Amino acid sequence: MKKLQLLLLILLIPFLGYTQGSWIHIQLMTDNYPSETSWNITPPGGSPIIIENDSNMLPNTMYDTIVFLGGTIVASIYDSFGDGLGSSQWGGTDGWFMISNACQDTLMYVAGDFGDSLVQTLTVAPCAPPTFGCLDPNGLNYDSTAYFPGPCTYPTCGGLLSDTVQQTCLPTGQTLVQFFWQNDISNGNCNPVRFWYWNENGVGPFQYGLGPNQQDFAVYAGNGQMPPNWSVEHYGMVEFADSTFSDTMAYTPTSCIAGCTDPTQPTYNPWATFDDGSCLERNIIENCFIYIQNNCRRFIYEISFLFYCSSPIFFS
């Protein structure tokens, strides 16, 4: 019995180095044809397989794995078509494969076309296990020794750096009220998560989700037939990731009345707030006389008009 235990221990000794004292980070960014790609890690000699790729991989997708091992290993990557990860030659996007750790940095890297296979023998030196921590230097708990991202804490958001509101008149006669702002993108707590909108007539408040570091929001105002004396104040407020709020932004838009805004034109509309191009609808001919040429042929009149002007002729 003891001989059997000793024999088993002797057989296990070559493999103990692959599970203790170090680790590797395996990353594969697939190309457009992931079913052609495979990889594995083995001890010298090629067996047994310590770890290999996932099955049914998706195109242009990142796959990464942490394996605790050390010593000498053999890393192999294959492509059944023979073009490696080089999809760009077929109109796709190249992939890449990398093995690394925090102590030795990059142990193996290949990108694009490597043919049908690439096999490398690697020596993985002792390396303390990877740690998780805040990788953002702006975080209060930033950890320069961390290898994998962990939660970060930030100071309370102090509000917006700047903001402005403006309007755009639409062809329908409605107005688009546009809120713009600048937030502190170095502070994760200042990331906008929601926008709150309401107006002085009791509409709202409504809340709308915002994308990461979104810096604008727009809302329709009026029904498209607002009178010249229309006056309703509109309000907006940004909610941040730490549940604090910006100061309220306020804006009173003017009516959007289409028409000719040039007082020198006969189609001038004194109530118009934006020009719709109607100022030059009427043809203008000044200081001109007409020469008429009449050709009579069997009671059929052919008349041509020639315009002679001392100033330009405008046609719309």
N, C-alpha and C positions, 0 to 999 in steps of 0.2 A: 504494500500500500504506500509506504513512504517513497519507494522507488518511482511509483507512478506519479505521486505528487511532485517529486523532484523533476521527473521528466516533463511534466506539464509546465512547471515553472521555467525550465530551460527553454521549452518551446515558446513560452510567452515573452521571454526577455527581449527578443528583437522588436516586439510590438509595443512594449511599455513606453518606449521613447516617442511613439506616435500619439500618445494620449496624455502625456504629462509634461509640464514645464514650458509649454509654448502654445501658439495658436496661429492660424492663418485666416485671412478674410478673402473669400473667393467671390468675385463679381463677374457677371456676364451680362452685357448689354446685347440682346439678340438683334440680328439684322431682319430683313424682310422674310427670310426663309428659315425659321427656327427649327423646323422638323428635320433639317439637314445637319444640325449641329449637335454634338455631344461632347462631354468631357468627363474625366475621372481622375482621382488621386489614388495612387497605390504605393506600397513600399517598393524598394528596389527589387527587380525581378518581375514586377507586373501583377502580383496577386498577394493577398486578396484585395479587392477594391475597397478602399476606406470610405469613399464618398463619390457620388456621381451626380450628374445633372438631373433636374426634375423632368418628368415626362410631360408631354403636351404643353410645351412652352409657347408663349404668345410672341408675335413679331414686335420688334422695337420696344422691348420691355426689359427693365432691369431686374436681375435675380442676384441676390447675394446671400452668402452663407458663412457662418463662423464655425470653424472646426478646431478643436483643441488637440494639437499634435505637435511634435517636434522631431528633430533629426533629419535624416535624408529621406526625401520622398520623390516620386515621379509624377509630374503633372502632364496630362495629355489632353489635347483638344482635337476633335475630328470634324470633318465636313464631308458628307456623303456625295455632294455634287462636285467638290474639288475646287471651289472658289473661296474657301474659308468663310470669313464674315464680310466679304466684299460685295455687298448688294448694290453699291453705287454704280457699278459698271452696267447694271441692268435697270437703272433708274430708281433704285431704292436708297436706303440709308445704311452705311456700314455699321457693323457692330464691333465690340471689343471684349477682351477677356483679361482679367487681372487677378493676381494673387499678391497679397500684401499683409503687413502687420505694422503695429506702431513702432517696433524696434528696428526693423530692417527696411521699412518703407516698401518699395516695390520689389517683389521677388520674381515676378513673371508678368509680362504684358505683351499682348499682341492685338492688332487692330486691322480690319480690312481683310484683304486676300492673303491667306497663308497656305493656300493649296488644300490638300486633302487631310493633312495632319501636322501637328506640331507637338513634339514630346521633349520635355526638359526635366533634368534632374536638379532638384533644389535642396539646399541645406537650410533648415529652419532652426535658427539659434534660439536659446532660451529667451523667453519674453513674458513679462508679467501679464496676467489676464487683462483684457481690455476693460476700460471703465466707461461709465456713462456720466455725462455732466453737461452743463450749459456751455455751448460752443460759441455763443454770441458775445464778443468783447464788450458790448453795451450792457449786458446783463449784470445785475448786482452779484450774482453767484457764478460768474464766468470761471470756467475751469480749463486752464491751458493744457492740462495733462489728459483730459478726457478724449476718448477716441470716438465714441458714439454720442449722438445728441440726446440730452436729457432736458428736463424742464428748466426754463430760465425765469428769473424774477426781475422785474423792472421797477423803477420809481413810479409813483403815481403820475398819471398824465396831467400836464399843466394846461391842456386846452390846445386850441388851434394856433399855429404860428401867424396865419393871416386868413382872411376870407373876403369874398366879394359876391355880389348878386347882380345879375343883369337880365334883360329880357330880349327875346327874339320874336318878331311878328311873323306869323305863319300865313300862307296863302288863304287859309280858311277864315282868317280874321281873329283866330284865337292867338293868345300870347303864350310863349314858353318861358317860364321863370326858371332861370338857371343859377344854381348855387355852386360856387367854387371855393375850395379851401386848400390850405397847406398844413399838413400835420407833421409832427416830429417822427420821421420814419425810423430813427435810431432807437426809439423807445417802443418796445412791443406793446406796452399798455396803451399807446396812442393809436394803435391800429383801429380804423373806423369799422364798426360792425353793423350799425343801424343808422338810418336817417329818419328823423321825426319831422313831419310837416303838418301845418294847420294854418287857418287864416282868421281874420278878425270877425268874419261873419258866422263863426261857429263850425266851420268845416274842419273835421279832424279832432284830435290829432291822429294821424296815421303813421305807422312805422314801416320802413322798407329795409330789407337786408342789403348790405354793401359788400362788394368784393374786397379782397386784401388790399389795403392802402389805396382804395378808391378815393378820388379827390373831387368828385362832382356829382350833382344830382339835379334833375330837371322835372318840372311838373307843369301840366297844362293849367291855364287860368282863363276865366271868362268863357262865354259860349259862342264867340265869333261875331256877335252883334251887340257889342257893348257901346253904350252912348259915350259922347265925348267927355262927360263929367264922371265917368266910372272911376271909383277910387276904393280899392280894397287892399289892405295890407296883408302880405303873406309872410309866414315865418318858417324857419328851418333850424334844426339843431342836430348835431352829430353826437352819437353815443359811441364811446370808445371801448376797447377790449376790457378795461378794468371797471366797466360800468359807470364811469364818470361821463359828464356831458360837456359839450362846448357851450360857449355863450350863444344866445339866440341871434340868428341872422334875420333881419327884417327888410322887406322890400315892397314898395307900392308901384305896380306896373301901370303904364298908361294904356288907353284904349288903342287897339290895332284897327285903324280905319284906312282902307286902301284908297288911293286917288292920286291925282296930280298935285305935287307939292311945290311946283314952280309958279309963283304969282304972276309971272309975265306971260303965261300961256292961257289961252281962252278956256281950257278945260280945268283950270286951277280949282282945287277943292280946299277951302280954308280949314275944313275939319280933318283933312287927311293927316295921318301920323306917319305913314310910310308910302313911298312912291311905287305905284304898280305899273309904271311905264305908259300911262295913258296921256301924258303931256303932248305927245307928237302924233296923236291920232288924226288930226285935221291937216290936210295938205295946205301948204302956204306958198303962194306965188306972188311975188311983189315986182312992181315996175316992169311988167311984161306986156308985149303986144303979140297978136296971133296973125300969122300969114296963112291964108286958106287957099289951097290949090284945088281947083275943081276941074275934073275931067269927065266929060259927058260922052257916054257911049251907049246909044240906043236906049235912052231913058234910064240907064244905070249910072248912078253918081258915085264916083270914087273921090273921096275927100281926104286930104291929108293935112295935118296940123303941124306947123313949125313954131316953136316957142323961142322968142328972142327976149332975153332978160338982161337987165343991168345989175341984178343981184341974184344970189343963188336960189335955186328951186329946191324945196324940201318935200320929199314924199316919204310916207311911212308905210 
